Amino acid sequence: MFIDKTEKETLLKPLQIVIGIVERKQTLPILSNVLIEKEPGKIRFTATDLEIQITTTIESKAGGNEISNLTVGGKKLQEILRILPDQSKISIETKENKALIKANKSKFSLQTLPAQDFPKLNSLLVDANKIILQQSLFKSLLLSVQYAMAQQDVRYYLNGVLLIIEGNNLKVVATDGHRLAFNAGIINGNYEKQEIILPRKAVAELCKLLGDTNENVEIEFSAQQVKVVFSGINLISKVIDGKFPDYERVIPKYSNHLSMNRVLVQQALQRAAILSNEKFRGVRFVLTEKNLSIISSNSEHEEAQEEIETDYHGEAIDIGFNVNYLMDGLNNISSEAAIFSFGDPNSSILITTPENQEFRYVVMPMRI
């Protein structure tokens, strides 16, 4: 018996940790499978897409003391376990090239592929450096910038988050060429400057799997790979090889600052977005003495206008932005106030918060 009478939840939880990187349709069929390895007292689950690999281990006495392994369709196994009644006892038996799954009066037979053919990424990083920080800090840093990553951009180095380790700082940057998000946090130690670009998929999985806890996360990084270890999870990812844009040059320094209630602006943008152009999603910010007008219109000559009282006393400014980009930034700020800094009508807008001196979010203007 490969696994004998184990609680459904015991198997489903580690499977759900690794399953996020498994695609149903793969060029290599085995990449649709999850590798399950059993050792005395332990069961290890691994999934990979050749760029990223996630492994997690659970303690289990199910199946005795022998060492054995199998690979089975990850999504199918997840669906079977998920839909079985709670508290079901699961048994898995291997027979020739099949995995026989039994629970209560249910029985399933799944195709397996040889475990020795499962393509594992090398977990030994060459000339690697390591940093340790709290999970909650790493998670909050990634979440504060990940929405600004590019999606399938030909400039492949934009399809991820830049991590900069320097001194006692961990800086994170993401940009898609239209907006840029930057944040930084204090870490223990003093490190020479090193930069790596973490791919989009790895960032998404880390945002999902990292906890809001004070428990440590270890990040080991080399020129080719990064390994992140936390809460019994081991994530290995290739890094993006490329030169990230000079983010410091993109972040402007302005003298026109306007502090506003974040939720008030969010709600005004949401209402204005209803009548914005479906393709370009443009809104105009019209700043005049003590007033901000947010105006949108579309190809059907429909228009929305929102007025917000402000303490603005500078020159009048009329500038257009993509409303989705503005809302992305505000949705990922937790502080009550947001500070908007302006240049001229052809310049980007800078959004910061009074609570976090490091956070910067830059949105380029658009013609409307």
TORGUTI-32384 format. One record per residue (C-alpha): residue number from 1; residue in three letters; x, y, z. Coordinates in steps of 0.5 Angstrom, whole numbers, plus 2048, in hexadecimal, padded with zeros to 3 digits. Layout:
// residues N
TIVO   n res   u   v   w
TIVO NUM Ala   X   Y   Z
...
END
This chain:
// residues 368
TIVO   n res   u   v   w
TIVO   1 Met 800 800 800
TIVO   2 Phe 803 807 7FE
TIVO   3 Ile 7FF 80B 803
TIVO   4 Asp 7FA 808 808
TIVO   5 Lys 7F4 80B 80B
TIVO   6 Thr 7F6 812 80B
TIVO   7 Glu 7F1 818 80D
TIVO   8 Lys 7EF 81B 806
TIVO   9 Glu 7F1 822 809
TIVO  10 Thr 7F8 81F 80B
TIVO  11 Leu 7FA 81E 803
TIVO  12 Leu 7F6 824 800
TIVO  13 Lys 7F9 829 804
TIVO  14 Pro 800 828 801
TIVO  15 Leu 7FD 826 7FA
TIVO  16 Gln 7FA 82D 7FA
TIVO  17 Ile 801 830 7FC
TIVO  18 Val 804 82E 7F6
TIVO  19 Ile 7FF 82D 7F1
TIVO  20 Gly 7FF 835 7EF
TIVO  21 Ile 804 834 7EA
TIVO  22 Val 802 82D 7E7
TIVO  23 Glu 7FE 82E 7E0
TIVO  24 Arg 7FA 829 7DD
TIVO  25 Lys 7FC 82A 7D6
TIVO  26 Gln 804 829 7D6
TIVO  27 Thr 809 828 7D0
TIVO  28 Leu 80C 822 7D5
TIVO  29 Pro 806 81E 7D8
TIVO  30 Ile 80A 81D 7DE
TIVO  31 Leu 809 824 7E0
TIVO  32 Ser 802 824 7E1
TIVO  33 Asn 804 81F 7E6
TIVO  34 Val 805 820 7EE
TIVO  35 Leu 80B 81B 7F0
TIVO  36 Ile 809 818 7F7
TIVO  37 Glu 80F 815 7FB
TIVO  38 Lys 80E 811 801
TIVO  39 Glu 814 810 806
TIVO  40 Pro 813 80D 80D
TIVO  41 Gly 80F 812 811
TIVO  42 Lys 80E 817 80B
TIVO  43 Ile 80B 818 805
TIVO  44 Arg 80E 81E 800
TIVO  45 Phe 80A 821 7FA
TIVO  46 Thr 80D 824 7F5
TIVO  47 Ala 80B 828 7EE
TIVO  48 Thr 80F 82C 7E9
TIVO  49 Asp 80E 82F 7E2
TIVO  50 Leu 816 82F 7E1
TIVO  51 Glu 816 836 7E3
TIVO  52 Ile 814 836 7EA
TIVO  53 Gln 813 830 7EF
TIVO  54 Ile 80F 830 7F5
TIVO  55 Thr 810 82A 7FA
TIVO  56 Thr 80D 829 801
TIVO  57 Thr 80D 824 806
TIVO  58 Ile 808 821 80B
TIVO  59 Glu 809 81C 811
TIVO  60 Ser 805 815 810
TIVO  61 Lys 806 80E 812
TIVO  62 Ala 801 80C 80D
TIVO  63 Gly 804 806 809
TIVO  64 Gly 809 804 80D
TIVO  65 Asn 811 805 80D
TIVO  66 Glu 812 803 806
TIVO  67 Ile 815 808 801
TIVO  68 Ser 811 809 7FB
TIVO  69 Asn 80F 80E 7F6
TIVO  70 Leu 80A 810 7F0
TIVO  71 Thr 807 815 7EB
TIVO  72 Val 800 816 7EA
TIVO  73 Gly 7FC 81C 7E7
TIVO  74 Gly 7FC 822 7EC
TIVO  75 Lys 7F5 825 7EA
TIVO  76 Lys 7F1 81F 7E9
TIVO  77 Leu 7F4 81C 7F0
TIVO  78 Gln 7F2 823 7F3
TIVO  79 Glu 7EB 823 7F0
TIVO  80 Ile 7EA 81C 7F3
TIVO  81 Leu 7ED 81E 7FA
TIVO  82 Arg 7E9 824 7FA
TIVO  83 Ile 7E2 821 7F8
TIVO  84 Leu 7E2 81B 7FD
TIVO  85 Pro 7DF 81C 804
TIVO  86 Asp 7E2 81F 809
TIVO  87 Gln 7E6 81B 80E
TIVO  88 Ser 7E6 815 809
TIVO  89 Lys 7EC 810 80A
TIVO  90 Ile 7F0 810 803
TIVO  91 Ser 7F4 80A 801
TIVO  92 Ile 7F9 80A 7FB
TIVO  93 Glu 7FC 803 7F8
TIVO  94 Thr 800 803 7F2
TIVO  95 Lys 7FF 7FD 7ED
TIVO  96 Glu 803 7FD 7E7
TIVO  97 Asn 802 804 7E3
TIVO  98 Lys 7FC 806 7E7
TIVO  99 Ala 7FB 809 7EE
TIVO 100 Leu 7F4 806 7F1
TIVO 101 Ile 7F1 80B 7F6
TIVO 102 Lys 7EC 809 7FB
TIVO 103 Ala 7E7 80D 800
TIVO 104 Asn 7E1 80A 803
TIVO 105 Lys 7DD 807 7FD
TIVO 106 Ser 7E1 80B 7F8
TIVO 107 Lys 7E6 808 7F4
TIVO 108 Phe 7EB 80C 7EE
TIVO 109 Ser 7F0 809 7EA
TIVO 110 Leu 7F5 80E 7E7
TIVO 111 Gln 7FB 80E 7E2
TIVO 112 Thr 802 80E 7E5
TIVO 113 Leu 809 810 7E2
TIVO 114 Pro 80F 80E 7E4
TIVO 115 Ala 812 812 7EA
TIVO 116 Gln 819 811 7E8
TIVO 117 Asp 817 815 7E1
TIVO 118 Phe 814 81B 7E6
TIVO 119 Pro 819 821 7E4
TIVO 120 Lys 81B 824 7EA
TIVO 121 Leu 81F 82B 7EB
TIVO 122 Asn 826 82B 7EE
TIVO 123 Ser 825 82D 7F5
TIVO 124 Leu 82C 82E 7F6
TIVO 125 Leu 82D 836 7F4
TIVO 126 Val 834 837 7F2
TIVO 127 Asp 838 83D 7F5
TIVO 128 Ala 831 83F 7F9
TIVO 129 Asn 830 845 7FE
TIVO 130 Lys 82B 844 803
TIVO 131 Ile 826 849 807
TIVO 132 Ile 821 848 80D
TIVO 133 Leu 81B 84C 80E
TIVO 134 Gln 814 84B 811
TIVO 135 Gln 80F 848 80C
TIVO 136 Ser 80A 84E 80D
TIVO 137 Leu 80F 853 80B
TIVO 138 Phe 811 84F 805
TIVO 139 Lys 80A 84E 803
TIVO 140 Ser 808 856 804
TIVO 141 Leu 80E 858 800
TIVO 142 Leu 80C 853 7FA
TIVO 143 Leu 804 855 7FA
TIVO 144 Ser 806 85D 7FA
TIVO 145 Val 809 85C 7F3
TIVO 146 Gln 807 856 7F0
TIVO 147 Tyr 801 859 7EC
TIVO 148 Ala 806 85D 7E8
TIVO 149 Met 809 857 7E5
TIVO 150 Ala 809 857 7DE
TIVO 151 Gln 805 851 7DB
TIVO 152 Gln 808 84D 7D5
TIVO 153 Asp 80C 853 7D3
TIVO 154 Val 811 852 7CD
TIVO 155 Arg 816 856 7D2
TIVO 156 Tyr 816 84F 7D6
TIVO 157 Tyr 81A 853 7DC
TIVO 158 Leu 814 857 7DE
TIVO 159 Asn 810 850 7DF
TIVO 160 Gly 812 850 7E6
TIVO 161 Val 814 854 7EC
TIVO 162 Leu 81B 856 7ED
TIVO 163 Leu 81E 855 7F4
TIVO 164 Ile 824 859 7F6
TIVO 165 Ile 827 857 7FD
TIVO 166 Glu 82C 85C 7FF
TIVO 167 Gly 82F 85E 806
TIVO 168 Asn 829 85C 80B
TIVO 169 Asn 824 85E 805
TIVO 170 Leu 81F 859 801
TIVO 171 Lys 81C 85D 7FB
TIVO 172 Val 817 85B 7F7
TIVO 173 Val 815 85E 7F0
TIVO 174 Ala 810 85C 7EA
TIVO 175 Thr 80E 860 7E4
TIVO 176 Asp 80B 85F 7DD
TIVO 177 Gly 80D 865 7DA
TIVO 178 His 807 869 7DC
TIVO 179 Arg 807 869 7E3
TIVO 180 Leu 80D 867 7E8
TIVO 181 Ala 80C 865 7F0
TIVO 182 Phe 812 865 7F5
TIVO 183 Asn 812 863 7FC
TIVO 184 Ala 818 861 801
TIVO 185 Gly 818 85E 808
TIVO 186 Ile 81E 85D 80D
TIVO 187 Ile 821 856 80E
TIVO 188 Asn 826 854 813
TIVO 189 Gly 82E 854 810
TIVO 190 Asn 832 858 80C
TIVO 191 Tyr 832 856 804
TIVO 192 Glu 836 858 7FE
TIVO 193 Lys 831 85A 7F9
TIVO 194 Gln 82E 854 7F5
TIVO 195 Glu 828 854 7F0
TIVO 196 Ile 824 84F 7ED
TIVO 197 Ile 81D 84F 7E9
TIVO 198 Leu 818 84A 7EC
TIVO 199 Pro 813 847 7E7
TIVO 200 Arg 80C 849 7E7
TIVO 201 Lys 80A 842 7E8
TIVO 202 Ala 80E 841 7EE
TIVO 203 Val 80C 848 7F1
TIVO 204 Ala 805 846 7F0
TIVO 205 Glu 806 840 7F4
TIVO 206 Leu 80A 843 7FA
TIVO 207 Cys 804 848 7FB
TIVO 208 Lys 7FF 842 7FB
TIVO 209 Leu 804 83E 800
TIVO 210 Leu 807 843 804
TIVO 211 Gly 804 844 80B
TIVO 212 Asp 802 84A 80F
TIVO 213 Thr 807 847 815
TIVO 214 Asn 80D 849 818
TIVO 215 Glu 810 842 816
TIVO 216 Asn 817 843 812
TIVO 217 Val 817 842 80B
TIVO 218 Glu 81E 840 808
TIVO 219 Ile 820 843 801
TIVO 220 Glu 826 840 7FE
TIVO 221 Phe 828 843 7F7
TIVO 222 Ser 82D 842 7F2
TIVO 223 Ala 82E 845 7EB
TIVO 224 Gln 829 83F 7E8
TIVO 225 Gln 825 83D 7ED
TIVO 226 Val 821 83F 7F3
TIVO 227 Lys 81F 83B 7F9
TIVO 228 Val 81A 83D 7FE
TIVO 229 Val 818 838 804
TIVO 230 Phe 813 83A 809
TIVO 231 Ser 80E 836 80D
TIVO 232 Gly 810 82F 80A
TIVO 233 Ile 80F 832 803
TIVO 234 Asn 815 832 7FF
TIVO 235 Leu 815 836 7F8
TIVO 236 Ile 81A 836 7F3
TIVO 237 Ser 81A 83B 7ED
TIVO 238 Lys 81E 83D 7E7
TIVO 239 Val 81F 844 7E7
TIVO 240 Ile 81E 848 7E1
TIVO 241 Asp 825 84A 7DE
TIVO 242 Gly 825 851 7DB
TIVO 243 Lys 826 859 7DD
TIVO 244 Phe 820 85C 7E1
TIVO 245 Pro 81F 863 7DF
TIVO 246 Asp 822 869 7E4
TIVO 247 Tyr 81C 869 7E8
TIVO 248 Glu 81F 86F 7EC
TIVO 249 Arg 81F 873 7E6
TIVO 250 Val 818 872 7E5
TIVO 251 Ile 816 874 7EC
TIVO 252 Pro 815 87C 7EC
TIVO 253 Lys 816 881 7F1
TIVO 254 Tyr 810 886 7F1
TIVO 255 Ser 80E 88C 7F5
TIVO 256 Asn 807 88C 7F4
TIVO 257 His 804 887 7F9
TIVO 258 Leu 7FC 886 7FB
TIVO 259 Ser 7FA 881 801
TIVO 260 Met 7F3 87E 800
TIVO 261 Asn 7EF 879 803
TIVO 262 Arg 7F1 873 800
TIVO 263 Val 7EA 86F 800
TIVO 264 Leu 7E7 876 7FE
TIVO 265 Val 7EB 876 7F7
TIVO 266 Gln 7EA 86E 7F6
TIVO 267 Gln 7E3 86F 7F6
TIVO 268 Ala 7E3 875 7F2
TIVO 269 Leu 7E7 871 7ED
TIVO 270 Gln 7E3 86B 7ED
TIVO 271 Arg 7DD 86F 7EB
TIVO 272 Ala 7E0 873 7E6
TIVO 273 Ala 7E3 86D 7E3
TIVO 274 Ile 7DC 86A 7E1
TIVO 275 Leu 7DC 86F 7DB
TIVO 276 Ser 7E3 86F 7D9
TIVO 277 Asn 7E5 86D 7D2
TIVO 278 Glu 7E5 865 7D2
TIVO 279 Lys 7EC 865 7CF
TIVO 280 Phe 7F0 86A 7D1
TIVO 281 Arg 7ED 86B 7D8
TIVO 282 Gly 7EF 872 7D9
TIVO 283 Val 7ED 877 7DE
TIVO 284 Arg 7EF 87F 7DF
TIVO 285 Phe 7F1 882 7E5
TIVO 286 Val 7EF 889 7E5
TIVO 287 Leu 7F3 88D 7EB
TIVO 288 Thr 7F0 894 7EC
TIVO 289 Glu 7F0 898 7F3
TIVO 290 Lys 7EE 894 7F8
TIVO 291 Asn 7EB 88F 7F4
TIVO 292 Leu 7EC 888 7F0
TIVO 293 Ser 7E7 886 7EA
TIVO 294 Ile 7E8 87F 7E8
TIVO 295 Ile 7E5 87F 7E1
TIVO 296 Ser 7E4 879 7DC
TIVO 297 Ser 7E0 878 7D5
TIVO 298 Asn 7DF 873 7D0
TIVO 299 Ser 7DE 872 7C8
TIVO 300 Glu 7D7 873 7C9
TIVO 301 His 7D8 87A 7CC
TIVO 302 Glu 7D6 878 7D3
TIVO 303 Glu 7D9 87B 7D9
TIVO 304 Ala 7DA 87A 7E0
TIVO 305 Gln 7DD 880 7E5
TIVO 306 Glu 7DF 87F 7EC
TIVO 307 Glu 7E1 885 7F1
TIVO 308 Ile 7E5 885 7F7
TIVO 309 Glu 7E7 88B 7FB
TIVO 310 Thr 7EE 88B 7FD
TIVO 311 Asp 7F4 890 800
TIVO 312 Tyr 7F7 891 7F9
TIVO 313 His 7FA 898 7F8
TIVO 314 Gly 7FF 897 7F2
TIVO 315 Glu 7FE 898 7EA
TIVO 316 Ala 7F8 895 7E7
TIVO 317 Ile 7FA 88E 7E4
TIVO 318 Asp 7F6 88A 7DF
TIVO 319 Ile 7F9 883 7DE
TIVO 320 Gly 7F6 87C 7DB
TIVO 321 Phe 7F8 875 7DE
TIVO 322 Asn 7F5 86E 7DE
TIVO 323 Val 7F0 86D 7E3
TIVO 324 Asn 7F2 866 7E4
TIVO 325 Tyr 7F9 868 7E6
TIVO 326 Leu 7F7 86D 7EB
TIVO 327 Met 7F2 868 7EE
TIVO 328 Asp 7F7 863 7EE
TIVO 329 Gly 7FC 867 7F2
TIVO 330 Leu 7F7 86A 7F7
TIVO 331 Asn 7F4 863 7F8
TIVO 332 Asn 7FB 860 7FB
TIVO 333 Ile 7FC 866 800
TIVO 334 Ser 7F9 865 807
TIVO 335 Ser 7FA 86C 80A
TIVO 336 Glu 7F4 871 80A
TIVO 337 Ala 7F7 876 806
TIVO 338 Ala 7FB 876 800
TIVO 339 Ile 800 87B 7FD
TIVO 340 Phe 7FF 87D 7F6
TIVO 341 Ser 805 881 7F3
TIVO 342 Phe 805 885 7EC
TIVO 343 Gly 809 888 7E7
TIVO 344 Asp 807 88B 7E1
TIVO 345 Pro 801 888 7DC
TIVO 346 Asn 806 884 7D9
TIVO 347 Ser 809 881 7DF
TIVO 348 Ser 808 87B 7E3
TIVO 349 Ile 804 87B 7E9
TIVO 350 Leu 807 878 7F0
TIVO 351 Ile 803 875 7F5
TIVO 352 Thr 806 874 7FC
TIVO 353 Thr 804 873 803
TIVO 354 Pro 805 877 80A
TIVO 355 Glu 806 870 80E
TIVO 356 Asn 80B 86D 809
TIVO 357 Gln 811 871 807
TIVO 358 Glu 814 86C 802
TIVO 359 Phe 80D 86A 7FE
TIVO 360 Arg 80D 86E 7F7
TIVO 361 Tyr 808 86D 7F1
TIVO 362 Val 809 870 7EB
TIVO 363 Val 804 871 7E5
TIVO 364 Met 806 874 7DE
TIVO 365 Pro 801 879 7DB
TIVO 366 Met 7FC 877 7D5
TIVO 367 Arg 7F9 87B 7D0
TIVO 368 Ile 7F2 87C 7D0
END
